[in-house]
Amino acid sequence: MKRTKKGFTLIELLVVIAIIALLMGILLPALQRVRKQVKRIVCGNQVRQQSMALLMYAQQNEGKMPLVAFYGGQWLWDLSYFATDAIINNGGERKTFRCPANPVDTNADNYWRYTEYNGSPLTGPEPTSDEDRQRNFRVVGYSYLMETKDGRGIIFAAGKPGSRVQDPRRRFIKSTTQVGHHGEMEFVLDTVINYPPDEWDIPDRYADWAQGTSHMEKGKPEGGNIGFLDGHASWRHFEDMYERYTREGVFFWW
């Protein structure tokens, strides 16, 4: 006598599906937290690597930093080819300049070769002359408190939003010899920007915007990695950040 194979009943299938859904509900948030933590660690290592590379450059050049933009490129994330050369030649690489938690892919050619890009695919090599590498700049995934040829302006003191009082202990850096307490001087930053009063998702609202805030959670910044002039880097929670600089209505926090 043949026996028929017994399959799952509908109730058993529903129970299995419910168990799988429950496990996914438990595991997915944990995996998301792990992914977020990995991005934060990778980002921190990149900030530290860039800080160390610029410090090495300064030690080789009587304390001087590479001016970040000789012509144009006044945003804190604009780096001249000359400045990125200084970082790459001292241990950095192209991928080092993109924060994995930033919404903008600054490793794409239209950002990496920003001043050369005219809406068409880039086919030729980068310019090699010193003048061209000083004139052209890249849009990268971090912000830099290095001075420009024409000057950036002032850094605000930590305080209430809107205070706009100059910080006497902070300045944009041309040389390591101009400032003391290198371990306290912020230098390479995760980008944390907003339009007042509370608009943080700038790239989502403006398609042509070149940068965004890194390490966002539910529409708000969690904080950012900060590289210091002595080469070390650490995480700073957003609750400990302040408006420190502004350009064209956009405020930078660190």
C-alpha positions in Angstrom: 0.0 0.0 0.0 1.5 3.4 -1.1 1.8 6.1 1.4 1.2 9.7 0.3 3.8 12.2 1.4 2.5 14.7 3.9 3.3 18.3 3.1 3.1 21.4 5.3 -0.2 22.6 6.2 -1.2 26.3 5.7 -0.9 26.9 9.4 2.6 25.5 9.6 3.7 27.6 6.6 2.3 30.7 8.3 4.1 29.9 11.5 7.4 29.5 9.6 6.9 32.8 7.8 6.1 34.5 11.0 9.3 33.2 12.7 11.4 34.3 9.7 9.8 37.8 9.8 10.5 38.0 13.5 14.1 37.0 13.1 14.5 39.5 10.3 13.0 42.2 12.5 15.5 41.4 15.2 18.6 41.0 12.9 18.2 43.8 10.4 18.5 46.7 12.9 21.6 45.0 14.3 23.1 44.6 10.9 22.3 48.3 10.1 24.0 49.3 13.3 27.1 47.3 12.4 27.2 48.8 8.9 27.0 52.3 10.3 29.7 51.5 12.8 32.0 50.1 10.1 31.5 53.3 8.0 32.3 55.4 11.0 35.5 53.5 11.6 36.6 53.6 7.9 35.8 57.3 7.8 37.8 57.9 11.0 40.8 56.1 9.5 40.6 58.2 6.3 40.5 61.4 8.3 43.5 60.3 10.4 45.4 59.3 7.2 44.8 62.7 5.6 45.8 64.5 8.7 49.0 62.6 9.0 49.7 63.1 5.3 49.3 66.8 5.5 51.4 66.9 8.7 54.2 65.0 6.9 53.9 67.5 4.0 54.3 70.4 6.4 57.3 68.8 8.1 58.9 68.6 4.6 58.1 72.2 3.8 59.1 74.3 6.8 55.6 73.9 8.4 53.7 75.3 5.3 50.5 73.7 4.2 49.4 73.4 0.5 47.0 76.2 -0.2 43.7 74.4 -0.9 42.6 76.6 -3.9 44.6 79.2 -5.7 41.7 80.3 -8.0 38.1 79.9 -7.0 37.0 76.8 -5.1 36.2 78.6 -1.8 34.1 75.9 -0.2 35.7 73.9 2.6 35.5 70.7 0.5 37.3 72.2 -2.5 40.9 71.0 -2.8 43.3 72.0 -5.5 45.0 69.2 -7.5 48.2 70.5 -5.8 46.7 69.9 -2.4 45.5 66.4 -3.2 48.9 65.6 -4.7 50.4 66.5 -1.3 48.1 64.0 0.5 48.5 61.2 -2.1 52.3 61.6 -2.2 52.4 61.1 1.6 50.3 58.0 1.9 46.8 58.9 0.7 44.9 57.6 -2.3 41.8 58.7 -4.3 39.3 56.7 -2.3 40.6 58.3 0.9 38.8 61.5 -0.1 35.3 60.1 -0.1 33.5 59.6 3.2 31.6 56.3 3.0 28.7 57.9 5.0 28.4 60.9 2.7 25.4 60.9 0.3 27.5 62.3 -2.6 29.9 60.1 -4.6 32.8 62.5 -4.7 35.0 59.8 -6.3 33.0 60.2 -9.6 35.0 62.0 -12.3 32.6 65.0 -12.4 33.6 65.7 -8.7 37.1 64.4 -8.7 38.0 66.6 -11.8 35.4 69.2 -11.0 36.9 72.2 -12.9 37.7 70.2 -16.0 34.2 68.6 -16.2 31.9 70.4 -18.7 29.0 67.9 -18.8 30.7 65.5 -21.2 32.8 62.4 -20.3 36.4 63.1 -19.5 38.6 61.4 -22.0 42.1 62.9 -21.6 44.5 62.7 -18.7 44.7 65.3 -16.0 46.8 68.4 -16.6 50.4 68.0 -15.3 51.8 71.6 -15.2 52.2 73.2 -11.8 50.1 76.1 -12.8 47.2 73.9 -13.9 47.4 71.7 -10.8 47.2 74.8 -8.7 44.3 76.3 -10.6 42.1 73.2 -10.9 40.3 71.8 -7.9 38.3 68.8 -6.8 35.1 68.5 -4.8 35.9 65.9 -2.2 34.0 64.2 0.7 35.6 66.1 3.6 36.1 69.7 4.7 39.5 71.3 5.4 40.4 74.2 7.7 43.4 75.2 5.5 43.7 78.7 4.3 43.2 79.8 0.6 45.3 82.3 -1.3 42.7 85.0 -0.9 41.6 84.1 2.7 38.4 82.4 3.9 37.3 84.7 6.7 36.7 83.9 10.3 35.9 80.8 12.4 33.1 81.4 14.9 33.5 80.8 18.6 31.5 77.9 20.1 28.2 79.2 21.4 24.6 79.6 20.6 23.6 79.3 16.9 23.7 82.8 15.4 26.3 84.3 17.7 28.8 84.8 14.9 31.6 85.9 17.3 35.1 85.2 16.1 37.0 82.5 17.9 40.4 84.1 19.0 41.9 80.6 19.3 40.8 79.2 15.9 42.0 80.2 12.4 42.3 78.7 8.9 45.8 77.2 8.8 48.6 78.2 6.4 51.4 76.8 8.5 51.8 74.6 11.5 54.1 77.3 13.0 51.3 79.9 13.2 49.3 78.0 15.9 50.1 76.2 19.1 48.3 73.3 20.9 48.3 71.2 17.7 46.4 68.4 19.5 43.4 70.8 20.0 43.3 72.4 16.5 40.7 70.8 14.2 42.0 70.4 10.7 40.3 67.7 8.5 36.5 67.3 9.1 33.6 65.2 8.3 31.2 67.6 6.4 28.2 68.6 8.6 26.2 71.4 6.9 22.8 72.9 7.0 20.6 75.7 5.8 19.0 77.3 8.9 17.0 76.6 10.8 16.9 72.8 10.3 17.6 71.7 6.7 20.2 69.0 6.7 19.3 66.9 3.6 20.5 69.5 1.1 21.5 67.1 -1.8 18.0 65.5 -1.6 16.4 68.9 -2.1 18.8 70.5 -4.6 19.9 68.2 -7.4 22.9 70.2 -8.4 24.3 70.5 -4.9 27.8 69.3 -4.6 27.9 68.1 -1.0 25.9 66.7 1.9 26.1 65.9 5.6 27.8 62.7 6.5 26.6 60.2 9.2 22.9 61.1 9.1 20.2 59.2 11.0 16.5 59.9 10.5 17.2 63.3 8.9 19.6 64.5 11.6 23.4 64.4 11.9 24.9 62.1 14.5 28.2 63.8 14.5 31.5 63.4 12.6 35.1 62.4 12.7 37.6 65.3 13.4 41.3 65.2 12.4 43.6 67.4 14.4 46.8 69.2 13.5 49.0 66.7 15.4 47.7 63.8 13.2 45.2 62.2 15.6 41.5 61.9 14.9 38.4 61.3 17.1 34.6 61.1 16.8 32.6 64.1 17.9 28.9 63.8 18.7 26.6 66.3 17.1 25.5 67.5 20.5 29.0 68.7 21.0 29.2 70.6 17.7 28.6 74.3 17.0 28.1 76.5 14.0 31.7 77.5 13.2 31.7 78.9 9.6 29.3 80.1 6.9 29.3 80.6 3.2 26.4 81.7 1.0 23.9 80.9 3.7 25.2 77.4 4.4 26.6 76.7 7.9 29.4 74.3 8.7 29.4 72.6 12.1 32.2 71.0 14.0 
